[in-house]
Structure formats: structure tokens, C-alpha cells
Amino acid sequence: MAKHAPGDIWAYKTMICYALTQFDIDEAWRIAHGRNDRKESQNVHSRKIDHKKSELAPHYEGAIGEIGVGRVFNAEVDAGFWDHGDTGNPDLWLRYYINVQVKLRTKRDYEFALNTTDPRELKADIGILVVPAVDRTFHNPGDVLILRGWTDKLQLTLRGDDISFGFGIRRRIKQTDMNPIYAGDNPLTRIFWRRYAIYPKLKLKICGKV
């Protein structure tokens, strides 16, 4: 794995990578505790794919994924603390009022999946899949998050399928069927940047390894 300093952003194949900072991690824990404490006070439990996880873990994972995407696109994370989750509230707002739902998965080969089989559960214009460069590694400065691809309701409908991961049937789309985040002359990527006008205001370093 190539070495990158915390806070670095770079392109890798069709993806964009971000190396976490200590500030990112502290902020993610602050948001996670706030969201979890609020829900516990209302006796509300998170919907989890893996029911072995603590109530706090999915809040941290969600927050760190949102922060990673926010750093790449210079967007502010919705740090609100919700009684019943953030249903109906996008995770991020990009330029021109484009909103995003972020899905962080704990392993690099995991896929973008909703909690139900209904593509309309994607409560945003687009969804972005974030995975760690090393499985389950997103808790320390320098750990790398990969923005793997993006999708929307139409693509989830046409190219997604229903699958059970052992915790109920859900709508998912394979990583290889998602639109690339970064791919040079790829036409889908050009449409993405032109449509949403959110290309990072930086010169991306092109890297042969994550």
C-alpha cells in the first residue's frame, strides 16, 4: 500500500481515496455519540445489517463515511442528532443543492445495499459507496477510505437486485455495476461531474496503488 499523509486526496483507477486525520476521527466519534445517546434516550434502536455490532458502531461508521465524502467534495456533514434515524434527511448537501446518501461498508469488497428492497429508500439524489482500503480499518489517522462509486434510484431499479445477507432481503447493486467516481474520459463520469458540478477544487494525484 502506498503511503499517504492524513488529509491527502488522490485518484486510483476509477475511484477517489482519502486518508483520515485525527480531527476526522474525533469528529466522527462526537457525532456517533450524539446520535446514539439521543436515540437511546428515546429507546430507539438502529437498523443494523450485522446485529452483533454495538448500537454505537453503525453511528461511527456512518459518520466517518460521511466525513470522508465531505472532505473530498468540500461539503458539510449533517451532524444532526435524530430520534428516529435520519430517514428523509440526506447525509450531505453538495453544490447546487444536490444531496447525497453515503453508505460505508466495513470490507473493501462489500456492496451498496439499502435496508429494504425498495429503491425509493434511497432518500437522496445519489448514493455513494465508501469502503476501507484495508478491511475494517477506519479508526486511525492515515487509514484510507475509498469512494468506490455512485448510484441513483433509476440505476438501483434497473441494475440492482434483491439479496439476503442473512439479515433480511435488501436491494443492492454490485460495485462493478455502479457509476465510477473518477475515470478520466469515462463518459458516465463526465456526465456525473457536469450534472452535479462538484469536482474537487484540487489537483488529484494519480496513484498506482491505494
C-alpha positions as CSV (number, residue, x, y, z in Angstrom):
1,M,0.0,0.0,0.0
2,A,1.3,3.4,-0.9
3,K,2.0,5.8,2.0
4,H,-0.1,9.0,2.1
5,A,-0.3,11.6,4.8
6,P,-3.5,12.2,6.7
7,G,-5.8,14.5,4.8
8,D,-4.4,13.5,1.4
9,I,-6.9,13.0,-1.5
10,W,-5.9,11.1,-4.6
11,A,-7.3,9.2,-7.6
12,Y,-6.9,5.5,-8.0
13,K,-8.2,3.8,-11.2
14,T,-12.0,4.8,-11.2
15,M,-12.0,5.8,-7.5
16,I,-11.0,8.6,-5.2
17,C,-9.2,7.9,-2.0
18,Y,-9.0,9.9,1.3
19,A,-6.6,9.4,4.2
20,L,-8.3,10.2,7.5
21,T,-7.0,12.7,10.0
22,Q,-7.2,12.7,13.8
23,F,-9.7,15.5,13.6
24,D,-11.9,13.4,11.3
25,I,-11.9,10.5,13.8
26,D,-12.6,12.7,16.8
27,E,-15.5,14.4,14.9
28,A,-16.9,11.1,13.8
29,W,-16.9,9.8,17.5
30,R,-18.5,13.1,18.6
31,I,-21.3,12.7,16.0
32,A,-21.7,9.0,16.7
33,H,-22.1,9.5,20.5
34,G,-24.6,12.4,19.9
35,R,-26.7,10.3,17.6
36,N,-26.6,7.2,19.7
37,D,-27.3,9.0,23.0
38,R,-30.2,10.8,21.5
39,K,-31.7,7.5,20.2
40,E,-31.1,5.6,23.5
41,S,-32.9,8.4,25.4
42,Q,-35.9,7.7,23.2
43,N,-35.5,3.9,23.4
44,V,-34.9,3.7,19.6
45,H,-32.6,1.1,18.1
46,S,-30.6,1.3,14.9
47,R,-31.4,-0.9,11.9
48,K,-28.2,-2.9,11.5
49,I,-27.1,-5.4,8.8
50,D,-24.9,-7.1,11.4
51,H,-26.8,-7.5,14.7
52,K,-23.6,-8.4,16.5
53,K,-22.4,-4.8,16.4
54,S,-23.0,-2.4,19.3
55,E,-25.5,0.4,18.9
56,L,-22.7,2.9,18.7
57,A,-20.7,1.2,15.9
58,P,-23.0,1.9,13.0
59,H,-23.2,5.5,14.0
60,Y,-19.4,5.9,13.9
61,E,-19.2,4.0,10.6
62,G,-21.9,6.3,9.1
63,A,-20.3,9.4,10.4
64,I,-16.7,8.5,9.2
65,G,-18.0,7.6,5.8
66,E,-19.9,10.9,5.5
67,I,-16.9,12.9,6.7
68,G,-14.7,11.2,4.1
69,V,-17.0,12.1,1.3
70,G,-17.4,15.6,2.7
71,R,-13.7,16.2,2.7
72,V,-13.3,15.1,-0.9
73,F,-16.2,17.3,-2.1
74,N,-15.8,20.1,0.3
75,A,-19.2,19.5,1.7
76,E,-20.5,19.8,5.3
77,V,-21.7,16.7,7.1
78,D,-25.2,16.7,8.6
79,A,-24.2,16.4,12.2
80,G,-27.8,16.5,13.5
81,F,-28.9,14.1,16.2
82,W,-32.2,12.3,15.2
83,D,-34.7,10.5,17.4
84,H,-35.6,8.0,14.7
85,G,-32.6,8.0,12.4
86,D,-32.1,10.4,9.6
87,T,-34.8,9.0,7.3
88,G,-35.7,11.6,4.8
89,N,-32.6,13.6,5.5
90,P,-29.6,13.4,3.2
91,D,-26.1,12.9,4.7
92,L,-24.5,15.6,2.6
93,W,-25.5,18.6,0.5
94,L,-23.3,19.4,-2.4
95,R,-23.2,22.4,-4.7
96,Y,-26.4,23.4,-6.4
97,Y,-28.5,21.6,-3.7
98,I,-27.5,18.2,-4.8
99,N,-27.8,15.8,-1.9
100,V,-26.1,12.5,-1.2
101,Q,-26.7,9.4,0.9
102,V,-23.4,7.8,2.0
103,K,-23.1,4.0,2.6
104,L,-19.8,2.9,4.3
105,R,-19.2,-0.8,4.3
106,T,-16.6,-2.3,6.6
107,K,-14.9,-4.5,3.9
108,R,-13.4,-3.5,0.6
109,D,-15.5,-5.9,-1.5
110,Y,-18.8,-5.2,0.2
111,E,-21.6,-3.6,-1.9
112,F,-24.1,-0.7,-1.8
113,A,-27.3,-2.0,-0.2
114,L,-30.4,-0.5,1.2
115,N,-32.3,-1.7,4.3
116,T,-35.3,-2.8,2.2
117,T,-36.0,-3.9,-1.4
118,D,-37.5,-0.6,-2.4
119,P,-35.1,1.6,-4.4
120,R,-37.1,4.6,-3.2
121,E,-35.5,4.1,0.2
122,L,-32.5,6.0,-1.3
123,K,-33.6,9.3,0.2
124,A,-31.2,11.4,-1.9
125,D,-30.3,12.3,-5.5
126,I,-27.4,10.0,-5.5
127,G,-25.8,7.4,-3.2
128,I,-22.0,7.0,-2.8
129,L,-20.4,3.7,-1.6
130,V,-17.4,4.1,0.7
131,V,-15.1,1.2,1.6
132,P,-11.8,0.9,3.5
133,A,-8.6,0.2,1.7
134,V,-8.0,-2.4,4.4
135,D,-10.9,-4.3,5.8
136,R,-12.4,-2.8,9.0
137,T,-9.7,-0.2,9.1
138,F,-11.0,3.4,9.5
139,H,-10.2,4.2,13.1
140,N,-6.8,5.7,13.0
141,P,-5.1,8.7,11.3
142,G,-3.8,7.7,7.9
143,D,-6.4,4.9,7.4
144,V,-7.7,5.2,3.8
145,L,-11.3,5.4,2.7
146,I,-12.1,4.7,-1.0
147,L,-15.1,6.4,-2.7
148,R,-15.9,3.3,-4.8
149,G,-18.8,4.5,-7.0
150,W,-22.1,6.3,-7.1
151,T,-25.7,5.3,-8.0
152,D,-29.2,6.6,-8.0
153,K,-32.8,5.3,-7.8
154,L,-33.1,4.5,-11.5
155,Q,-29.8,2.6,-11.6
156,L,-30.8,0.7,-8.4
157,T,-34.1,-0.2,-10.2
158,L,-32.6,-1.3,-13.5
159,R,-29.3,-2.8,-12.5
160,G,-29.7,-3.7,-8.8
161,D,-31.2,-7.0,-7.4
162,D,-32.6,-8.3,-4.2
163,I,-30.4,-10.4,-2.0
164,S,-30.3,-11.6,1.6
165,F,-27.0,-11.2,3.6
166,G,-28.5,-13.2,6.4
167,F,-30.4,-10.3,7.9
168,G,-33.4,-9.9,5.6
169,I,-33.8,-9.2,1.9
170,R,-32.3,-5.9,0.7
171,R,-31.9,-4.1,-2.6
172,R,-28.2,-4.0,-3.6
173,I,-26.1,-3.0,-6.5
174,K,-22.7,-4.6,-7.2
175,Q,-19.6,-2.4,-7.1
176,T,-18.9,-3.2,-10.8
177,D,-22.4,-2.0,-11.8
178,M,-22.1,1.4,-10.1
179,N,-21.0,4.5,-11.9
180,P,-17.3,5.4,-11.4
181,I,-16.4,8.3,-9.2
182,Y,-13.3,9.1,-11.2
183,A,-12.3,7.7,-14.6
184,G,-10.7,10.3,-16.8
185,D,-12.5,10.2,-20.1
186,N,-15.2,7.8,-19.0
187,P,-18.5,9.3,-20.3
188,L,-20.5,8.4,-17.3
189,T,-18.0,10.2,-15.1
190,R,-18.1,13.3,-17.3
191,I,-21.9,13.3,-17.0
192,F,-21.6,13.0,-13.2
193,W,-19.2,15.9,-12.8
194,R,-21.1,18.1,-15.3
195,R,-24.5,17.2,-13.8
196,Y,-23.5,17.8,-10.2
197,A,-20.7,20.3,-10.7
198,I,-18.9,19.0,-7.7
199,Y,-15.4,18.2,-8.9
200,P,-13.0,18.7,-6.1
201,K,-11.2,22.0,-6.2
202,L,-7.8,20.4,-6.1
203,K,-5.3,18.7,-8.4
204,L,-5.8,15.0,-7.8
205,K,-2.7,12.9,-7.6
206,I,-2.9,9.8,-9.8
207,C,-1.7,6.8,-7.8
208,G,-0.9,3.3,-9.0
209,K,-1.8,1.8,-5.6
210,V,-4.1,2.7,-2.7
